[in-house]
Amino acid sequence: MDARTYLVFGGLLATISSSANGSLLEQTGYRINILEDDVGPTVDALMNLCNKSPPGSLFAVYSVSGSDTKSFNFTKTDENSCNKIFEIKLTLTKPISSEVVKKNIYKCVPFLEDPSMFNIYKRIIIYMVSKKTNVQLTKMNFNTFVLVTDDLTNPDLWKDIATDREHVISVKERDKLLKLLERDTRFGKCPLDKFFTDHIGYCQDCSDELDSLPEECYYYGQRMKPPIPETTSPTPDYTTSPTPDYTWILYCSPLLLIFIVPICLLYKRWKSRNELKKASDRIVSETCLQNI
């Protein structure tokens, strides 16, 4: 059976299996670099991934410690084949060699040396890290996940390595991981800035289709979006005096009419009475003087 026949037959099995186990993941190749030694969370996460993946999915697992790598490969044929994951032996020597990790990744991208192998299989890169992980990695232009095995690691430390911030996921976030894999396992034959053309059989630049980006160019389109500018408050100008604000008069005018006018009327009435009293007293005084 040649590669093309295998992919067609395997794709049919993948569709049947994914429907049976409720997963919408498609057949793909996982290149997994374990850069920590948390055995429990690591094995649990990989078993869940394998169980949800359809038959024909390829697993290349590397446990990297310092400059040493322990690896094994297997193809999922049924649920029992996932038990291969229990053979993982995890040790950790720091720092981890970035060149060793890069070498492991490049094994899954045959088109770097042979472009005719574009259409052989899809691939997804996974790094498994924790607070103990000490390695300098560079972003690669493929579908890339970073799975965090502890609760103390800041996900933002790994966002520049993953496809985007959403691809940095705790191993506890199973539903989120599977949701992203539903999209990503549909593609992955090409780098993120290219898309695969079945009728031609090779990867084409997403930039050639800017008017109507293919769905496979989704992450390329996200990267091309202009950044949202941050909103900043204007800096106060202390060199000039502020303009007086007299708008309070407009709002206070009704209050002035309600309270001040009655007071003025009362004062006027009081003043009139006072003047009448003074006039009356003056008349009485003059009358008394005349009688004397």
C-alpha positions as CSV (number, residue, x, y, z in Angstrom):
1,M,0.0,0.0,0.0
2,D,1.6,3.3,-1.0
3,A,1.4,6.5,1.0
4,R,-1.5,8.0,-0.9
5,T,-3.6,4.9,-0.6
6,Y,-2.8,4.7,3.1
7,L,-3.9,8.2,3.6
8,V,-7.2,7.7,1.9
9,F,-7.9,4.5,3.7
10,G,-6.7,5.9,7.0
11,G,-8.8,9.0,6.6
12,L,-11.9,6.8,6.2
13,L,-11.0,4.9,9.4
14,A,-10.4,8.2,11.2
15,T,-13.8,9.5,10.3
16,I,-15.5,6.3,11.5
17,S,-13.5,6.3,14.7
18,S,-13.9,10.0,15.5
19,S,-17.7,9.7,15.2
20,A,-17.7,6.7,17.5
21,N,-15.8,8.3,20.3
22,G,-17.4,11.7,20.0
23,S,-14.2,13.4,18.9
24,L,-13.8,15.5,15.8
25,L,-10.1,15.3,15.6
26,E,-8.6,14.2,12.3
27,Q,-5.6,12.0,11.6
28,T,-2.4,13.8,12.0
29,G,1.2,13.4,13.2
30,Y,2.1,14.6,16.7
31,R,5.7,15.6,17.4
32,I,5.8,15.8,21.3
33,N,8.8,17.2,23.2
34,I,8.6,16.6,27.0
35,L,10.7,19.2,28.7
36,E,9.7,18.5,32.3
37,D,9.5,15.5,34.6
38,D,5.9,15.6,36.0
39,V,5.1,12.0,35.2
40,G,1.5,11.9,36.4
41,P,0.1,15.0,34.5
42,T,2.2,14.2,31.5
43,V,1.1,10.6,31.0
44,D,-2.6,11.5,31.8
45,A,-2.6,14.3,29.2
46,L,-1.0,12.1,26.5
47,M,-3.3,9.2,27.2
48,N,-6.3,11.5,26.8
49,L,-4.9,12.9,23.5
50,C,-4.2,9.4,22.1
51,N,-7.7,8.1,23.1
52,K,-9.4,11.1,21.4
53,S,-7.3,10.7,18.2
54,P,-8.5,8.6,15.3
55,P,-6.6,5.4,14.1
56,G,-3.7,6.2,11.9
57,S,-2.6,9.1,14.1
58,L,1.2,9.2,14.5
59,F,3.0,9.8,17.8
60,A,6.6,10.7,18.0
61,V,7.5,11.3,21.7
62,Y,10.7,12.8,23.0
63,S,11.8,13.1,26.6
64,V,14.6,15.6,26.6
65,S,16.9,16.0,29.6
66,G,20.0,18.3,29.1
67,S,21.4,17.2,25.8
68,D,20.0,13.7,25.9
69,T,16.8,12.4,24.3
70,K,14.8,9.3,25.0
71,S,12.2,8.7,22.2
72,F,9.7,6.3,20.9
73,N,7.2,6.3,18.0
74,F,4.0,4.5,17.4
75,T,0.9,4.7,15.2
76,K,-2.5,4.4,16.9
77,T,-4.3,1.4,15.6
78,D,-6.8,0.9,18.5
79,E,-7.2,1.9,22.1
80,N,-4.7,-0.6,23.3
81,S,-1.9,1.0,21.2
82,C,-2.1,4.1,23.4
83,N,-0.7,2.0,26.3
84,K,2.7,2.6,24.7
85,I,2.7,6.0,26.5
86,F,3.1,4.2,29.8
87,E,6.7,3.4,28.7
88,I,7.7,7.1,29.1
89,K,10.7,7.5,31.4
90,L,11.1,11.1,32.5
91,T,14.2,12.6,33.9
92,L,15.3,16.2,33.9
93,T,18.7,17.8,33.7
94,K,18.8,21.6,33.3
95,P,19.4,23.5,31.1
96,I,17.8,21.6,28.2
97,S,19.7,21.9,24.9
98,S,17.6,24.0,22.4
99,E,19.5,22.4,19.5
100,V,18.4,18.9,20.6
101,V,14.7,20.1,20.7
102,K,15.0,21.8,17.3
103,K,16.5,18.6,15.8
104,N,13.5,16.6,17.1
105,I,11.1,19.1,15.6
106,Y,12.8,19.1,12.2
107,K,12.4,15.4,11.9
108,C,8.7,16.0,11.4
109,V,9.1,18.6,8.6
110,P,10.5,16.5,5.7
111,F,9.7,19.3,3.2
112,L,12.6,21.3,4.5
113,E,14.8,19.0,2.4
114,D,12.3,17.5,0.0
115,P,9.4,19.7,-1.2
116,S,7.8,16.8,-2.9
117,M,6.8,15.4,0.5
118,F,4.5,18.3,1.2
119,N,1.4,16.0,0.8
120,I,2.6,13.1,2.9
121,Y,1.1,13.9,6.3
122,K,0.0,16.6,8.6
123,R,1.8,17.6,11.8
124,I,1.3,19.3,15.1
125,I,4.1,20.2,17.5
126,I,3.6,20.0,21.2
127,Y,5.9,21.1,24.0
128,M,5.2,19.9,27.5
129,V,6.6,22.3,30.1
130,S,6.5,23.2,33.8
131,K,8.1,25.7,36.2
132,K,11.3,23.5,36.1
133,T,11.7,23.8,32.3
134,N,14.8,25.7,31.4
135,V,15.3,26.0,27.7
136,Q,15.6,28.7,25.0
137,L,13.3,28.0,22.1
138,T,12.4,30.0,19.0
139,K,9.0,30.2,17.4
140,M,8.5,27.8,14.5
141,N,6.0,28.4,11.7
142,F,3.8,25.4,12.4
143,N,0.8,24.5,14.5
144,T,2.4,24.5,17.9
145,F,0.9,23.9,21.4
146,V,2.5,24.4,24.8
147,L,1.0,22.2,27.4
148,V,1.7,23.3,31.0
149,T,1.7,20.5,33.6
150,D,1.7,22.6,36.8
151,D,-0.2,25.5,38.3
152,L,2.8,27.7,39.0
153,T,3.9,28.4,35.4
154,N,3.0,31.8,33.9
155,P,1.5,30.9,30.5
156,D,2.6,34.3,29.1
157,L,6.2,33.1,29.3
158,W,5.4,30.6,26.5
159,K,3.1,32.6,24.2
160,D,5.9,33.5,21.8
161,I,6.7,29.8,21.2
162,A,3.1,28.6,20.6
163,T,0.9,29.4,17.6
164,D,-0.7,32.1,19.7
165,R,-1.6,32.8,23.3
166,E,-4.6,30.5,23.1
167,H,-2.3,27.6,22.3
168,V,-0.7,27.8,25.7
169,I,-2.9,25.4,27.7
170,S,-2.9,23.7,31.1
171,V,-3.1,19.9,30.8
172,K,-6.3,20.3,32.9
173,E,-8.0,22.2,30.1
174,R,-8.9,19.1,28.1
175,D,-12.0,20.6,26.4
176,K,-10.1,23.7,25.3
177,L,-7.2,21.6,23.9
178,L,-9.6,19.3,22.0
179,K,-11.5,22.3,20.6
180,L,-8.4,23.8,19.1
181,L,-7.2,20.5,17.8
182,E,-10.5,20.1,15.9
183,R,-9.4,23.0,13.8
184,D,-5.7,22.4,13.7
185,T,-5.8,18.7,12.8
186,R,-7.7,19.5,9.7
187,F,-4.6,21.2,8.3
188,G,-0.9,21.2,9.1
189,K,0.6,19.9,5.9
190,C,2.1,23.3,5.3
191,P,3.6,26.1,7.4
192,L,1.2,28.6,8.9
193,D,1.7,31.1,6.2
194,K,0.9,28.6,3.4
195,F,-2.1,26.5,2.4
196,F,-2.2,23.1,0.7
197,T,-3.8,22.8,-2.7
198,D,-5.1,19.3,-3.4
199,H,-5.4,19.8,-7.2
200,I,-1.8,21.0,-7.5
201,G,-0.3,19.0,-4.6
202,Y,1.9,21.6,-2.9
203,C,1.8,24.5,-0.5
204,Q,0.9,27.9,-1.8
205,D,1.6,31.3,0.0
206,C,-1.4,32.7,1.9
207,S,-0.3,36.1,0.7
208,D,-1.4,35.1,-2.8
209,E,-5.0,34.9,-1.7
210,L,-5.4,38.1,0.5
211,D,-8.8,39.0,-1.1
212,S,-10.3,35.7,0.2
213,L,-8.0,33.8,2.6
214,P,-8.5,30.0,2.6
215,E,-9.6,28.6,6.0
216,E,-6.1,27.0,6.4
217,C,-4.7,30.6,6.5
218,Y,-6.7,31.5,9.6
219,Y,-3.6,32.0,11.8
220,Y,-1.8,33.9,9.1
221,G,-4.8,36.2,8.8
222,Q,-4.8,36.8,12.6
223,R,-1.2,37.8,12.5
224,M,-1.8,40.2,9.6
225,K,-4.5,42.1,11.5
226,P,-3.3,45.5,12.7
227,P,-2.8,45.7,16.5
228,I,-5.5,47.4,18.4
229,P,-4.1,50.7,19.7
230,E,-4.0,51.2,23.4
231,T,-6.2,54.0,24.7
232,T,-4.4,56.5,26.9
233,S,-5.7,59.4,28.9
234,P,-4.5,62.8,27.6
235,T,-1.7,64.4,29.6
236,P,-2.9,67.5,31.5
237,D,-1.4,70.8,30.3
238,Y,-0.1,72.6,33.4
239,T,1.4,75.5,31.4
240,T,-1.9,77.4,31.0
241,S,-4.5,78.4,33.5
242,P,-7.7,76.5,33.2
243,T,-10.7,78.4,31.7
244,P,-13.3,79.2,34.4
245,D,-16.4,77.1,34.1
246,Y,-19.6,79.1,34.6
247,T,-22.0,76.4,33.6
248,W,-22.9,76.0,37.3
249,I,-24.9,79.2,37.0
250,L,-27.2,77.6,34.4
251,Y,-27.8,74.6,36.6
252,C,-28.2,76.7,39.8
253,S,-30.5,79.3,38.3
254,P,-33.8,77.5,39.3
255,L,-32.5,77.1,42.8
256,L,-31.6,80.8,43.0
257,L,-35.2,81.7,42.0
258,I,-36.7,79.3,44.4
259,F,-34.8,80.3,47.5
260,I,-33.4,83.8,47.0
261,V,-36.4,85.5,45.6
262,P,-38.7,84.7,48.6
263,I,-35.9,85.8,50.9
264,C,-35.6,89.1,49.1
265,L,-39.4,89.6,49.3
266,L,-39.3,88.9,53.1
267,Y,-36.5,91.3,53.5
268,K,-38.3,94.0,51.5
269,R,-41.4,93.5,53.6
270,W,-39.4,93.7,56.8
271,K,-37.7,96.8,55.7
272,S,-41.0,98.5,54.8
273,R,-42.4,97.6,58.2
274,N,-39.3,98.9,59.9
275,E,-39.5,102.2,58.0
276,L,-43.2,102.6,58.9
277,K,-42.4,102.0,62.5
278,K,-39.7,104.6,62.5
279,A,-42.0,107.1,60.8
280,S,-44.7,106.4,63.4
281,D,-42.2,106.8,66.2
282,R,-41.0,110.1,64.7
283,I,-44.6,111.4,64.5
284,V,-45.3,110.5,68.1
285,S,-42.1,112.2,69.2
286,E,-43.0,115.4,67.3
287,T,-46.5,115.4,68.8
288,C,-45.1,115.1,72.3
289,L,-42.7,118.0,71.8
290,Q,-45.6,120.2,70.6
291,N,-47.7,119.5,73.6
292,I,-44.8,120.4,75.9
